[in-house]
Amino acid sequence: MKTPEIDLKELKRLKKENFKERLEFIDKYSEWVKKKTDKEWSKQQKDLIDSQF
């Protein structure tokens, strides 16, 4: 059985793209947190954590 070829250039491009998307998400989320009150933000966090149980 032959192992598949790995395109290192494509892998590098995907890694950069993923990193960029993560940074954009962090920026958007931090803006959202700044706009919300502590009570609203806390409820969102609670709902998220509770949904994991």
BAMI-928441 format. One line per field, with one value per atom (N, C-alpha, C): atom name; residue in one letter; x, y, z. Coordinates in steps of 0.2 Angstrom, whole numbers, plus 5000, padded with zeros to 4 digits. Layout:
BEGIN
a: CA	... .
r: A	... .
east: X	... .
north: Y	... .
up: Z	... .
//
This chain:
BEGIN
a: N	CA	C	N	CA	C	N	CA	C	N	CA	C	N	CA	C	N	CA	C	N	CA	C	N	CA	C	N	CA	C	N	CA	C	N	CA	C	N	CA	C	N	CA	C	N	CA	C	N	CA	C	N	CA	C	N	CA	C	N	CA	C	N	CA	C	N	CA	C	N	CA	C	N	CA	C	N	CA	C	N	CA	C	N	CA	C	N	CA	C	N	CA	C	N	CA	C	N	CA	C	N	CA	C	N	CA	C	N	CA	C	N	CA	C	N	CA	C	N	CA	C	N	CA	C	N	CA	C	N	CA	C	N	CA	C	N	CA	C	N	CA	C	N	CA	C	N	CA	C	N	CA	C	N	CA	C	N	CA	C	N	CA	C	N	CA	C	N	CA	C	N	CA	C	N	CA	C	N	CA	C	N	CA	C .
r: M	M	M	K	K	K	T	T	T	P	P	P	E	E	E	I	I	I	D	D	D	L	L	L	K	K	K	E	E	E	L	L	L	K	K	K	R	R	R	L	L	L	K	K	K	K	K	K	E	E	E	N	N	N	F	F	F	K	K	K	E	E	E	R	R	R	L	L	L	E	E	E	F	F	F	I	I	I	D	D	D	K	K	K	Y	Y	Y	S	S	S	E	E	E	W	W	W	V	V	V	K	K	K	K	K	K	K	K	K	T	T	T	D	D	D	K	K	K	E	E	E	W	W	W	S	S	S	K	K	K	Q	Q	Q	Q	Q	Q	K	K	K	D	D	D	L	L	L	I	I	I	D	D	D	S	S	S	Q	Q	Q	F	F	F .
east: 5004	5000	5004	5003	5007	5004	5009	5006	5005	5000	4998	5004	5005	5009	5007	5011	5009	5012	5007	5009	5011	5017	5020	5018	5018	5016	5008	5004	4997	4996	4999	4999	5001	5006	5008	5003	5000	4995	4989	4987	4981	4983	4989	4991	4990	4993	4992	4985	4981	4974	4970	4972	4969	4971	4977	4979	4976	4975	4972	4965	4961	4954	4954	4958	4958	4959	4964	4965	4958	4955	4949	4944	4943	4938	4940	4946	4948	4946	4947	4946	4938	4934	4927	4924	4927	4924	4926	4932	4934	4930	4928	4923	4916	4914	4908	4908	4913	4913	4914	4917	4918	4911	4906	4900	4895	4896	4891	4892	4887	4888	4890	4893	4896	4890	4884	4879	4877	4877	4875	4881	4887	4893	4893	4892	4892	4887	4881	4875	4877	4880	4883	4888	4892	4897	4894	4889	4886	4882	4879	4875	4879	4885	4890	4893	4895	4897	4892	4886	4880	4879	4879	4878	4883	4888	4893	4892	4888	4886	4880 .
north: 4994	5000	5006	5011	5017	5022	5026	5032	5038	5042	5047	5053	5056	5062	5068	5071	5077	5083	5088	5094	5099	5100	5104	5111	5114	5121	5122	5117	5117	5117	5113	5112	5119	5122	5128	5134	5134	5139	5138	5131	5130	5132	5131	5133	5141	5144	5152	5154	5151	5153	5151	5146	5144	5149	5151	5156	5162	5165	5171	5171	5165	5164	5165	5162	5162	5169	5172	5179	5184	5183	5186	5185	5178	5176	5180	5180	5183	5190	5193	5201	5202	5198	5198	5197	5192	5190	5195	5197	5203	5209	5211	5216	5215	5209	5207	5207	5205	5205	5212	5216	5224	5227	5225	5228	5226	5220	5217	5218	5218	5219	5213	5214	5208	5202	5205	5200	5196	5200	5196	5191	5194	5189	5183	5184	5179	5174	5176	5171	5167	5170	5167	5161	5163	5158	5152	5154	5149	5144	5147	5143	5138	5141	5137	5131	5133	5127	5122	5125	5120	5115	5118	5114	5108	5108	5103	5097	5098	5093	5089 .
up: 5000	5000	5000	4995	4995	4999	5002	5006	5002	5004	4999	5000	4994	4994	4998	5001	5005	5002	5000	4997	5002	5003	5009	5008	5002	5000	5002	5000	5002	5009	5012	5020	5023	5021	5023	5022	5016	5015	5019	5020	5025	5032	5034	5041	5042	5037	5037	5037	5033	5032	5039	5042	5048	5053	5054	5059	5058	5051	5050	5052	5051	5053	5061	5064	5071	5074	5071	5074	5072	5067	5065	5070	5072	5077	5083	5086	5092	5092	5086	5086	5087	5083	5083	5090	5093	5100	5105	5104	5109	5109	5103	5101	5104	5103	5106	5114	5117	5124	5127	5123	5125	5125	5120	5120	5124	5127	5132	5139	5143	5150	5153	5159	5163	5163	5165	5166	5159	5154	5147	5146	5147	5145	5149	5156	5161	5159	5157	5155	5149	5144	5138	5140	5144	5147	5150	5155	5159	5154	5149	5144	5141	5138	5135	5139	5145	5150	5151	5153	5155	5149	5143	5137	5136	5139	5138	5143	5148	5153	5151 .
//
